[in-house]
Amino acid sequence: MILNRDNLTIDSQGGLDLPSAIQPMWQIWQGLRNGDPAVIPPKSAISIQGLRNILPGIVLSERLNAQTITIRLAGSAVEESVGQRLAGLNLVDLSPANQREGIQAIYAAVFSKPCGFHITEVLRLRGDRKARLHALVLPLSDKDGNARFTIGHYVFTGAGYDDAQGQAAIEHRQIDLFGHIDLGFGLPD
C-alpha cells in the first residue's frame, strides 16, 4: 500500500528534499558524477574509504535479469537489522511472494530509465521484529556505461515487535512515502 507517492527532481543546486539520515548517500553519489548530469556513476568509482561514514548501511547490488538482483555487498547494520547475511542473495527473494512483482517493477524502472528511488516504510523482519526504514537507492553503471548496479543506503530504526509471524526476511507492511528520483533522464511511467 503506497500512501504518499513523492517523485523528486534534482534542484538547480543538485539537491533533493530527502530525510537527513539518507542525505549523505545522495551527496556521495552526486560527487561521483563529477559535475556531469548526463552520467550515471560507474560502480568502479565507489570506494570503501568514500563510504566510510555510511558503510554499515550500504547495499550494493547487481541486476542479472528481471527476476534476479544479486546483493554483492551489505553493510553490517543492514545485515544485523534483517537478521541474516545478505551477500550473494537475490534481493527480490527476501520479500514474500506476493510483494516480489512490485519490487521487480521498481528495480526495472531504476535500470531502464535510469532513475533512483527513496522510501520510508515500516517493515516486518525475521523474529517478528518491526523497524522503520529510510532508504535511498541509486543506479551505478558498468564499464560500458549501462545502469546495471545499484547502491542503496538503508537506515533502520527500531519500532518494536509484531504479533504476526512471517516466513520472509522482509515484509513491506506500511509504506509511508515512496518516489522515484529523476536523475536527469526522466521518471518512469
C-alpha positions as CSV (number, residue, x, y, z in Angstrom):
1,M,0.0,0.0,0.0
2,I,1.5,3.3,-1.1
3,L,0.2,6.1,1.0
4,N,2.1,9.0,-0.4
5,R,4.0,9.0,-3.8
6,D,6.6,11.7,-3.9
7,N,8.6,11.7,-7.1
8,L,11.6,14.0,-6.8
9,T,13.6,16.1,-9.2
10,I,17.1,17.4,-8.6
11,D,17.0,21.2,-7.8
12,S,19.3,23.7,-9.5
13,Q,22.0,23.2,-6.8
14,G,22.0,19.4,-7.2
15,G,20.0,18.8,-4.0
16,L,17.0,16.7,-3.1
17,D,14.4,17.0,-0.4
18,L,15.3,13.7,1.4
19,P,15.3,12.7,5.1
20,S,18.6,13.8,6.7
21,A,19.6,10.2,7.5
22,I,20.0,9.3,3.8
23,Q,21.3,12.7,2.5
24,P,25.0,11.6,2.8
25,M,24.5,8.9,0.1
26,W,22.9,11.5,-2.2
27,Q,25.9,13.8,-1.7
28,I,28.4,11.0,-2.3
29,W,26.6,9.8,-5.5
30,Q,26.4,13.4,-6.8
31,G,30.1,13.8,-6.2
32,L,30.8,10.7,-8.3
33,R,29.1,12.3,-11.3
34,N,31.9,14.8,-11.5
35,G,29.5,17.7,-12.3
36,D,28.1,15.9,-15.4
37,P,24.4,15.4,-15.0
38,A,24.3,13.1,-18.1
39,V,26.5,10.5,-16.3
40,I,25.4,7.5,-14.2
41,P,28.5,7.0,-11.9
42,P,30.4,3.8,-12.6
43,K,30.5,1.1,-9.9
44,S,34.3,1.2,-10.2
45,A,34.2,4.8,-8.8
46,I,32.8,3.5,-5.4
47,S,35.5,3.3,-2.7
48,I,35.2,1.9,0.8
49,Q,37.0,5.0,2.0
50,G,34.5,7.3,0.4
51,L,31.6,5.4,2.0
52,R,33.3,5.1,5.4
53,N,30.8,7.0,7.4
54,I,27.7,5.2,6.0
55,L,29.2,1.8,5.1
56,P,27.2,-0.1,7.7
57,G,24.0,0.9,5.9
58,I,25.1,0.3,2.4
59,V,23.8,-2.4,0.0
60,L,25.5,-2.8,-3.4
61,S,23.5,-5.0,-5.9
62,E,23.7,-6.1,-9.5
63,R,20.8,-6.8,-11.8
64,L,21.4,-10.1,-13.6
65,N,17.9,-10.3,-15.2
66,A,14.4,-9.1,-14.5
67,Q,13.9,-11.5,-11.6
68,T,17.4,-11.6,-10.2
69,I,19.1,-8.6,-8.4
70,T,22.0,-10.1,-6.5
71,I,23.3,-8.4,-3.4
72,R,27.1,-8.1,-3.8
73,L,27.8,-6.2,-0.6
74,A,25.7,-5.5,2.5
75,G,26.8,-3.4,5.4
76,S,26.8,-4.7,9.0
77,A,23.9,-2.6,10.1
78,V,21.7,-3.8,7.3
79,E,22.5,-7.5,7.9
80,E,22.0,-7.0,11.6
81,S,18.6,-5.4,11.1
82,V,17.4,-8.0,8.6
83,G,18.8,-10.8,10.8
84,Q,20.9,-12.7,8.2
85,R,23.9,-12.5,5.9
86,L,22.8,-10.9,2.6
87,A,25.7,-11.0,0.2
88,G,25.0,-13.4,-2.7
89,L,21.2,-13.5,-2.1
90,N,18.6,-12.3,-4.6
91,L,17.2,-9.1,-3.2
92,V,13.8,-9.9,-4.7
93,D,13.6,-13.3,-2.9
94,L,13.9,-11.6,0.5
95,S,10.3,-10.4,0.4
96,P,7.1,-12.5,0.4
97,A,6.0,-13.9,-3.0
98,N,3.0,-11.5,-3.2
99,Q,5.3,-8.5,-3.0
100,R,8.0,-9.6,-5.4
101,E,6.4,-8.4,-8.6
102,G,6.2,-4.8,-7.2
103,I,9.8,-4.9,-6.2
104,Q,10.8,-6.2,-9.6
105,A,8.9,-3.3,-11.2
106,I,10.6,-0.7,-9.0
107,Y,14.1,-2.0,-9.9
108,A,13.2,-2.4,-13.6
109,A,12.5,1.4,-13.6
110,V,15.8,2.1,-11.9
111,F,17.7,0.3,-14.7
112,S,15.6,1.2,-17.7
113,K,15.1,5.0,-17.2
114,P,17.6,5.2,-15.2
115,C,16.4,6.8,-12.0
116,G,16.7,6.4,-8.3
117,F,14.1,5.8,-5.6
118,H,13.5,6.7,-2.0
119,I,11.2,5.0,0.5
120,T,10.1,5.4,4.1
121,E,8.2,2.4,5.5
122,V,7.6,0.1,8.4
123,L,9.0,-3.4,7.7
124,R,8.3,-6.7,9.5
125,L,11.6,-8.6,9.8
126,R,12.5,-12.1,10.9
127,G,12.0,-12.7,14.6
128,D,8.7,-10.8,14.4
129,R,10.6,-7.5,14.7
130,K,9.3,-4.3,13.2
131,A,11.5,-1.5,12.1
132,R,11.2,1.9,10.3
133,L,13.3,2.2,7.3
134,H,14.5,5.2,5.3
135,A,16.2,4.2,2.1
136,L,17.8,5.8,-0.9
137,V,18.7,3.6,-3.9
138,L,20.6,4.9,-6.9
139,P,22.0,3.4,-10.1
140,L,25.6,2.7,-10.9
141,S,26.9,1.8,-14.4
142,D,29.0,-1.0,-15.7
143,K,32.2,-0.4,-17.7
144,D,30.1,0.3,-20.8
145,G,28.0,3.0,-19.1
146,N,24.9,0.9,-18.8
147,A,22.9,1.1,-15.5
148,R,23.4,-2.5,-14.1
149,F,24.2,-1.9,-10.4
150,T,22.6,-0.1,-7.5
151,I,23.9,1.4,-4.4
152,G,21.5,1.9,-1.5
153,H,21.7,3.5,1.8
154,Y,19.4,1.9,4.4
155,V,18.8,3.4,7.8
156,F,16.8,1.3,10.2
157,T,15.3,2.4,13.5
158,G,13.6,0.1,15.9
159,A,9.8,0.0,16.0
160,G,9.1,-2.9,18.3
161,Y,7.7,-6.4,17.7
162,D,4.9,-7.6,15.5
163,D,2.3,-10.2,16.7
164,A,2.1,-12.0,13.3
165,Q,4.7,-14.5,12.2
166,G,6.1,-14.3,8.7
167,Q,8.5,-16.5,6.7
168,A,10.2,-13.9,4.5
169,A,13.2,-12.0,5.7
170,I,11.5,-8.7,4.9
171,E,7.8,-7.8,4.6
172,H,6.8,-4.4,3.4
173,R,4.0,-3.6,5.9
174,Q,3.3,0.1,5.7
175,I,4.8,2.4,3.1
176,D,4.6,6.0,4.2
177,L,6.4,7.6,1.4
178,F,7.8,6.3,-1.9
179,G,9.0,8.1,-5.0
180,H,11.3,7.8,-8.0
181,I,14.0,10.3,-8.4
182,D,14.5,12.0,-11.8
183,L,18.3,12.0,-12.2
184,G,18.1,13.9,-15.5
185,F,16.7,11.0,-17.6
186,G,13.1,11.4,-16.7
187,L,10.7,9.4,-14.5
188,P,9.2,6.0,-15.2
189,D,5.6,5.8,-16.4
